[in-house]
Amino acid sequence: MRFNVHIPLAAFLVLWAQPCLTQAGPAQANVSHVEIERLRSDKGQVLCALYSRLTAYPRTVRKRSHTRASPISDNRASREFSGVKPGMYAVSVFHDENSNGKLDTNLLGIPREGVGASNDATGHFGPPKFDDAAFQFSGGPLNLKITINYL
């Protein structure tokens, strides 16, 4: 039996990865804009994190991620990351419905809150592989759309 769990990078990476944003460069030169869709309510907040290839794998990196909270309106949220260096990245998001700052899961580790990742990547028995959620960022403006999934 194949158990398809839609646990994106957020399920593990929000707790483990390092930040990949830079402080140098023009404020709006390299901006990634993320639109998060299909939230089931306006309760709580959406937590969004951007990861580079070097910071994305949860079993090797032990430092907490730099996440950004976004308010919800009309079952949608958005977040911008500025000062991003060109490279390979992935974005993970989750709907923190109770605003406790963490992804709530059941005893099996399956999220009780909505989750999503860039490329709408999903995982099987855990987060998707970085390569499934990854996108190449060449600089300049970039717009991404992520659909939230509830299990």
Number of C-alpha atoms within 10 A of each C-alpha: 3 6 8 11 16 26 28 32 34 27 27 18 26 27 19 21 27 24 17 20 16 11 11 10 12 10 12 14 14 20 20 21 16 21 15 26 18 15 24 16 14 16 16 17 22 28 25 26 26 30 26 22 14 13 20 28 20 19 10 11 16 14 15 14 20 17 20 15 20 19 15 20 13 11 14 19 23 20 19 16 19 21 21 25 21 13 13 16 23 24 27 27 29 31 34 22 22 13 14 10 16 17 25 19 12 9 7 7 13 17 22 15 22 25 29 30 33 25 17 19 24 23 18 14 15 17 24 21 17 22 14 16 22 21 17 10 18 13 15 15 14 14 10 15 16 22 19 23 22 16 11
